[in-house]
Amino acid sequence: MDIERLRDLRRRLHESPERSFNEVHTAEIIIDFFNSVSKGKESFFKVFRPFLTSIVIEYRNGGDKPFKLFRADMDAIAVTEDPTHEIVSKNQGVMHACGHDIHMTVLCGLLAFTAGNLPEKNIIFVFQPGEEGAGGARKMIESGVFDGYEIESAHALHVSDDFEVGEIASNDNVLFAIPREVDLEFFGKSGHAAFPERGHDALAAAADFLCTIEHVIRKNLNPTNIFHAHFGKLTSGSARNVTSDYSKIEGTLRSFTSETMQEGTGLVRQTAEKCAGSYGCTSKLTVLGEYIEVENSPELFSKLQKTAEKNGIRCIYKKGDLVGEDFGYFTKRWSGIIFWLGTRRPGAEPQPLHSNRFFPSFEAVDVALKIMTGMLMDNV
C-alpha cells in the first residue's frame, strides 16, 4: 500500500472540510481516489449514492459469504483552525476538528488494500455524511441502501489524543452514550421593573431552574444510573429595566440507557414547569435531536483485542464516555465494534476533540489499517 498516496489524500481532505450534508467536494475527492485504485478491477465493485454526499461501495468476491461493513464519517465543524498546523483548512471557519479526515483516509486505505489484493470477501465501504448532530447514519439506513445485504458485522473508529499513536481503546459494552439536545423555553409577561407585581419574570424562572435542576436529579435518580444535564446558553430580556417575558435555555442531556434518558428528561421537564409556575410563567421543552448509544459486540471486541496483540498494538479496556456517535444506528441493526484510535505523539500535550488545536498524527493511519485489515481478513 502506498502510504505517501494516503498522506496526500489526508492533506486534500483536511484542506477541504465541509459541514454536514454539504460534503460535495469531499465526496469528489473520495470518488477520484476510488477510481484510481480500482482501475482494471471495476467488475468487483459497485458504487451507490443514497443521497448527494453519501458514498456506498460494494465489493463482492466472496460467493455467498455475508458482508462486512466498514464506515467512516465525512463532515467537519464550524471551527477556525490554528494556522500553525502543518496542514490548514482552506475553507475559512470550517475545520476537521473531530478528525474525520483521518477516518476517511483509513477507510480509503482499506479500500486500496482490497482493490490491490482482491480478497475472497464481501465488503461494504460506507462514507457517511452528517455525523456531527445531523443524523447521517440514521438517514443512510432509512434510505434502504443496505436492505438487500446480509451484513454480519459493522466496524468503525474514532480518533483521540487521549491515547498515543500505537494504542487503541474500546470495550465489550456501551462505548458512546446517548446525547439528547434540548431547548427549554419560559414564557412570561413583560412589564416595568418598577412594578414587578404586574409582570411574570421569565428570566427569574429560568435562573431558578438552573439553580434547582442538579439537586432534583441527585434527589430523584438512582446514582448508579448515570444522567448528565448540561445547559450552556441562556437568552433572555430586552432591556435592564423591563421584566423579561421570554427566556430560552439551550442544553444537552447524556445517559447510557434509553430508560434513564427518559426518566431524566421527565425530571427536566417537570422541574421547568414547577419553576415557571412559581413566577406565573409557563414552560416548554423541545427535543431537537438525539442519537442512540453505541453498544459493542463482546465477540468483536475479543477479536479486536487479538488483532491488536498480533500486530503489537496496545488495546486498552475503556469505560464508556458521555460523548455521542451516530454509529449506534449501525450497531443497533448489526453486530458492531467501534474503537478509539490513539493519535497523540509521544510526549505531546493532548488536544481535545473539536478544538482548533486538534491535529491528529498521520502515523495513526498505519496503526488503524493494521487493525482494520486484520478485522477484515480474520487474521487472529
C-alpha positions as CSV (number, residue, x, y, z in Angstrom):
1,M,0.0,0.0,0.0
2,D,1.3,3.4,-1.0
3,I,1.4,5.3,2.3
4,E,2.5,8.5,0.6
5,R,-0.6,8.4,-1.5
6,L,-2.7,8.2,1.6
7,R,-0.7,11.1,3.1
8,D,-1.6,13.2,0.1
9,L,-5.2,12.1,0.4
10,R,-5.3,13.2,4.0
11,R,-3.9,16.6,3.1
12,R,-6.5,17.1,0.4
13,L,-9.3,16.1,2.8
14,H,-8.0,18.2,5.6
15,E,-7.7,21.3,3.4
16,S,-11.3,20.9,2.2
17,P,-13.5,20.5,5.2
18,E,-17.3,20.8,4.7
19,R,-20.2,20.9,7.0
20,S,-22.9,18.2,7.4
21,F,-24.6,17.2,4.2
22,N,-22.5,19.7,2.3
23,E,-19.6,17.3,1.7
24,V,-19.7,17.7,-2.1
25,H,-16.0,18.3,-2.7
26,T,-15.1,15.7,-0.1
27,A,-17.2,13.1,-1.9
28,E,-15.5,14.1,-5.2
29,I,-12.0,13.5,-3.6
30,I,-13.1,10.1,-2.4
31,I,-14.6,9.0,-5.7
32,D,-11.4,10.2,-7.5
33,F,-9.3,8.1,-5.1
34,F,-11.6,5.1,-5.6
35,N,-11.5,5.4,-9.4
36,S,-7.7,5.5,-9.3
37,V,-7.2,2.4,-7.1
38,S,-9.9,0.3,-8.7
39,K,-8.8,0.8,-12.3
40,G,-8.9,-2.5,-14.1
41,K,-10.9,-4.1,-11.1
42,E,-14.2,-2.4,-11.8
43,S,-16.1,-5.7,-12.1
44,F,-15.6,-6.4,-8.4
45,F,-17.1,-3.0,-7.3
46,K,-20.4,-1.2,-7.4
47,V,-20.9,2.4,-6.3
48,F,-24.2,3.7,-4.8
49,R,-25.1,7.3,-3.8
50,P,-28.1,7.1,-1.5
51,F,-28.1,10.9,-1.4
52,L,-25.9,13.5,-2.8
53,T,-22.9,13.5,-0.5
54,S,-23.0,9.8,0.6
55,I,-21.0,7.0,-0.9
56,V,-21.6,3.3,-0.5
57,I,-19.1,1.0,-2.3
58,E,-19.9,-2.7,-2.6
59,Y,-17.1,-5.2,-3.1
60,R,-18.1,-8.7,-4.0
61,N,-15.6,-11.6,-4.3
62,G,-16.8,-14.0,-1.5
63,G,-19.5,-16.0,-3.1
64,D,-22.4,-16.4,-0.7
65,K,-20.5,-15.1,2.4
66,P,-22.2,-12.4,4.4
67,F,-20.8,-8.8,4.1
68,K,-18.6,-6.9,6.5
69,L,-19.3,-3.2,6.7
70,F,-16.7,-0.5,7.4
71,R,-17.8,3.1,7.9
72,A,-16.1,6.5,8.0
73,D,-17.9,9.8,8.7
74,M,-17.2,12.7,6.3
75,D,-18.3,16.1,7.8
76,A,-16.4,18.9,9.6
77,I,-17.5,21.5,12.1
78,A,-17.5,25.3,12.4
79,V,-14.1,25.9,13.9
80,T,-11.3,28.3,12.7
81,E,-8.2,26.2,12.6
82,D,-4.9,27.0,14.3
83,P,-2.8,28.4,11.4
84,T,0.4,26.8,12.8
85,H,-0.7,23.3,11.8
86,E,1.3,21.6,9.0
87,I,-1.9,21.3,7.0
88,V,-4.5,24.1,7.4
89,S,-8.1,24.3,6.2
90,K,-8.7,26.4,3.2
91,N,-12.4,26.7,4.0
92,Q,-12.4,29.6,6.4
93,G,-14.2,28.9,9.6
94,V,-14.6,25.2,8.9
95,M,-12.2,22.5,10.2
96,H,-11.8,18.8,10.6
97,A,-11.6,19.3,14.3
98,C,-13.1,15.9,15.0
99,G,-10.6,14.0,12.9
100,H,-13.0,12.8,10.2
101,D,-10.2,13.4,7.6
102,I,-8.3,10.6,9.3
103,H,-11.3,8.4,9.4
104,M,-11.8,8.7,5.7
105,T,-8.1,8.2,4.9
106,V,-8.2,4.9,6.9
107,L,-11.2,3.7,5.0
108,C,-9.7,4.7,1.7
109,G,-6.6,2.8,2.7
110,L,-8.7,-0.3,3.4
111,L,-10.4,0.2,0.0
112,A,-7.0,0.4,-1.7
113,F,-5.9,-2.8,0.1
114,T,-9.0,-4.6,-1.1
115,A,-8.5,-3.4,-4.7
116,G,-4.9,-4.4,-4.6
117,N,-5.3,-7.9,-3.1
118,L,-8.9,-8.9,-4.2
119,P,-9.6,-10.9,-1.0
120,E,-12.3,-13.6,-1.2
121,K,-14.6,-11.5,0.9
122,N,-17.8,-9.4,0.5
123,I,-17.4,-5.9,1.9
124,I,-19.4,-2.7,2.1
125,F,-17.5,0.6,2.4
126,V,-19.6,3.4,3.8
127,F,-18.6,7.1,3.6
128,Q,-21.3,8.7,5.7
129,P,-22.1,12.4,5.7
130,G,-23.7,14.3,8.6
131,E,-22.4,12.7,11.7
132,E,-22.0,16.0,13.6
133,G,-25.5,16.2,15.0
134,A,-27.3,15.8,11.7
135,G,-28.2,12.1,12.0
136,G,-26.4,10.9,8.9
137,A,-26.2,7.3,10.0
138,R,-29.9,7.0,10.6
139,K,-30.7,8.7,7.2
140,M,-28.4,6.2,5.4
141,I,-30.0,3.2,7.0
142,E,-33.5,4.6,6.4
143,S,-32.6,5.2,2.7
144,G,-32.8,1.4,2.2
145,V,-29.4,1.1,0.6
146,F,-28.4,-1.7,2.9
147,D,-31.6,-3.7,2.8
148,G,-30.6,-6.2,0.2
149,Y,-27.4,-7.3,2.1
150,E,-26.7,-9.9,4.7
151,I,-24.3,-8.0,6.9
152,E,-22.5,-9.9,9.6
153,S,-20.6,-7.1,11.3
154,A,-20.1,-3.3,11.2
155,H,-16.8,-1.6,12.0
156,A,-15.7,2.0,12.7
157,L,-13.1,4.0,14.7
158,H,-12.8,7.4,16.2
159,V,-9.5,9.3,16.7
160,S,-8.5,10.6,20.1
161,D,-5.5,12.4,21.6
162,D,-6.3,10.7,24.9
163,F,-4.2,7.8,23.6
164,E,-0.8,7.7,22.0
165,V,-0.1,6.5,18.5
166,G,0.2,2.7,18.7
167,E,-2.7,2.5,21.2
168,I,-6.4,1.8,20.7
169,A,-9.2,1.6,23.3
170,S,-12.6,0.0,23.4
171,N,-14.8,-2.3,25.4
172,D,-17.4,-5.1,25.1
173,N,-20.4,-2.9,26.1
174,V,-21.5,0.7,25.6
175,L,-18.6,2.9,24.4
176,F,-20.6,6.0,23.4
177,A,-23.6,7.4,25.3
178,I,-27.0,8.8,24.2
179,P,-26.8,12.6,23.6
180,R,-30.1,14.5,23.5
181,E,-30.1,18.1,22.6
182,V,-32.9,20.2,24.1
183,D,-34.2,23.7,24.3
184,L,-36.2,24.9,27.3
185,E,-38.4,28.0,26.8
186,F,-40.1,30.1,29.5
187,F,-43.0,32.3,28.7
188,G,-43.9,35.2,30.9
189,K,-45.3,38.7,30.8
190,S,-43.3,41.9,30.3
191,G,-43.6,45.0,32.5
192,H,-41.7,47.9,34.0
193,A,-39.1,46.9,36.5
194,A,-40.6,49.4,39.0
195,F,-43.8,47.3,39.1
196,P,-42.6,43.7,39.3
197,E,-46.1,42.6,40.5
198,R,-47.5,43.4,37.1
199,G,-45.2,41.1,35.1
200,H,-44.2,37.5,35.1
201,D,-40.5,37.2,35.1
202,A,-39.3,34.5,32.6
203,L,-35.7,35.3,33.3
204,A,-36.2,34.6,37.0
205,A,-37.9,31.3,36.2
206,A,-35.1,30.2,34.0
207,A,-32.5,31.2,36.7
208,D,-34.4,29.3,39.3
209,F,-34.4,26.2,37.0
210,L,-30.7,26.4,36.5
211,C,-30.1,26.6,40.3
212,T,-32.6,23.8,41.0
213,I,-32.1,21.1,38.4
214,E,-28.9,19.5,39.7
215,H,-30.4,19.0,43.1
216,V,-33.6,17.5,41.6
217,I,-31.5,15.0,39.6
218,R,-29.4,13.9,42.6
219,K,-32.5,13.6,44.8
220,N,-34.7,11.6,42.4
221,L,-32.4,9.4,40.2
222,N,-30.6,6.3,41.3
223,P,-26.9,7.4,41.4
224,T,-25.9,4.2,39.7
225,N,-27.8,5.3,36.6
226,I,-25.7,8.0,35.1
227,F,-27.6,11.0,33.8
228,H,-25.9,14.3,33.0
229,A,-27.7,17.5,32.2
230,H,-25.6,20.5,31.0
231,F,-27.0,23.9,30.0
232,G,-24.6,26.1,28.2
233,K,-26.6,29.0,26.8
234,L,-29.3,31.3,28.3
235,T,-31.0,34.0,26.2
236,S,-33.5,36.4,27.8
237,G,-34.7,40.0,28.2
238,S,-34.8,43.2,26.1
239,A,-33.7,45.9,28.5
240,R,-32.3,46.3,32.0
241,N,-35.5,47.9,33.4
242,V,-38.0,45.6,31.7
243,T,-39.3,42.3,33.1
244,S,-38.4,39.6,30.7
245,D,-41.3,37.9,29.0
246,Y,-39.2,35.1,27.4
247,S,-36.2,33.0,28.2
248,K,-34.6,30.2,26.3
249,I,-32.0,27.7,27.8
250,E,-30.1,25.5,25.4
251,G,-28.7,22.3,26.8
252,T,-27.6,18.7,26.3
253,L,-28.6,15.6,28.2
254,R,-26.5,12.5,28.4
255,S,-27.1,8.9,29.5
256,F,-26.1,5.3,28.7
257,T,-29.6,3.8,28.6
258,S,-32.8,4.9,27.0
259,E,-34.7,4.2,30.2
260,T,-32.5,6.6,32.3
261,M,-32.7,9.2,29.5
262,Q,-36.5,9.1,29.5
263,E,-36.6,9.4,33.3
264,G,-34.1,12.2,33.4
265,T,-35.8,14.1,30.6
266,G,-39.0,13.8,32.6
267,L,-37.4,15.4,35.6
268,V,-36.0,18.3,33.5
269,R,-39.5,18.9,32.1
270,Q,-41.2,18.7,35.5
271,T,-38.7,21.0,37.1
272,A,-39.0,23.6,34.4
273,E,-42.8,23.5,34.8
274,K,-42.5,23.9,38.5
275,C,-40.0,26.8,38.3
276,A,-42.1,28.5,35.7
277,G,-45.3,28.2,37.7
278,S,-43.6,29.8,40.7
279,Y,-43.3,33.0,38.7
280,G,-46.6,32.9,36.9
281,C,-44.9,31.6,33.7
282,T,-45.3,28.6,31.5
283,S,-42.5,26.4,30.0
284,K,-41.9,24.2,27.0
285,L,-39.2,21.5,26.5
286,T,-38.3,20.7,22.9
287,V,-36.0,17.8,21.9
288,L,-34.0,19.0,18.9
289,G,-32.3,15.7,18.2
290,E,-30.6,12.7,19.7
291,Y,-28.5,9.6,18.9
292,I,-28.8,6.2,20.5
293,E,-26.0,4.5,22.5
294,V,-23.2,2.7,20.7
295,E,-23.0,-0.8,22.0
296,N,-20.1,-3.0,21.0
297,S,-20.3,-6.8,20.4
298,P,-18.3,-8.8,23.0
299,E,-17.3,-11.2,20.3
300,L,-16.0,-8.5,18.0
301,F,-14.2,-6.8,21.0
302,S,-12.4,-10.1,21.7
303,K,-11.4,-10.2,18.0
304,L,-10.2,-6.6,18.2
305,Q,-8.0,-7.5,21.2
306,K,-6.5,-10.4,19.4
307,T,-5.9,-8.4,16.2
308,A,-4.2,-5.7,18.2
309,E,-2.0,-8.2,20.1
310,K,-0.9,-9.9,16.9
311,N,0.2,-6.5,15.4
312,G,2.0,-5.3,18.6
313,I,-0.7,-2.6,19.2
314,R,-1.8,-1.9,22.8
315,C,-5.5,-2.4,23.3
316,I,-6.8,-0.6,26.4
317,Y,-10.1,-1.5,28.0
318,K,-12.0,1.8,28.2
319,K,-15.2,2.5,30.0
320,G,-17.9,4.3,28.1
321,D,-17.8,8.1,27.8
322,L,-20.7,10.6,27.7
323,V,-19.8,11.7,24.2
324,G,-22.2,10.8,21.3
325,E,-21.6,9.0,18.0
326,D,-24.3,8.1,15.5
327,F,-22.6,4.8,14.7
328,G,-25.1,3.4,17.2
329,Y,-27.7,3.1,14.5
330,F,-25.4,0.6,12.8
331,T,-24.7,-1.4,16.0
332,K,-28.4,-1.5,16.8
333,R,-29.1,-3.2,13.5
334,W,-26.0,-5.3,13.2
335,S,-23.3,-6.7,15.4
336,G,-20.7,-4.0,15.6
337,I,-17.5,-2.6,17.1
338,I,-16.0,0.9,17.3
339,F,-12.7,1.8,18.9
340,W,-10.7,4.9,19.9
341,L,-7.6,5.3,17.7
342,G,-4.7,6.9,19.6
343,T,-3.3,9.9,17.7
344,R,-1.1,11.7,20.2
345,R,2.6,11.7,19.5
346,P,4.7,10.6,22.5
347,G,5.4,13.4,24.8
348,A,3.0,15.8,23.2
349,E,0.2,17.6,25.0
350,P,-3.2,16.0,24.3
351,Q,-5.7,18.2,22.5
352,P,-9.4,17.8,22.9
353,L,-11.8,16.9,20.1
354,H,-13.5,19.9,18.5
355,S,-10.6,22.2,19.5
356,N,-8.9,24.3,16.8
357,R,-5.6,22.8,18.1
358,F,-6.6,19.2,17.4
359,F,-4.5,17.8,14.7
360,P,-4.2,14.0,14.9
361,S,-0.9,12.5,13.8
362,F,-0.9,10.8,10.4
363,E,1.2,8.0,11.8
364,A,-2.0,6.7,13.4
365,V,-3.3,5.7,9.9
366,D,-0.9,2.8,9.7
367,V,-2.0,1.6,13.1
368,A,-5.6,1.8,12.1
369,L,-5.0,-0.1,8.8
370,K,-3.3,-2.9,10.6
371,I,-6.4,-3.3,12.8
372,M,-9.0,-2.9,10.1
373,T,-7.2,-5.3,7.6
374,G,-6.9,-7.8,10.5
375,M,-10.6,-7.5,11.3
376,L,-11.4,-7.8,7.6
377,M,-9.2,-10.8,6.9
378,D,-9.8,-12.6,10.2
379,N,-6.1,-12.6,10.9
380,V,-6.3,-13.6,14.6
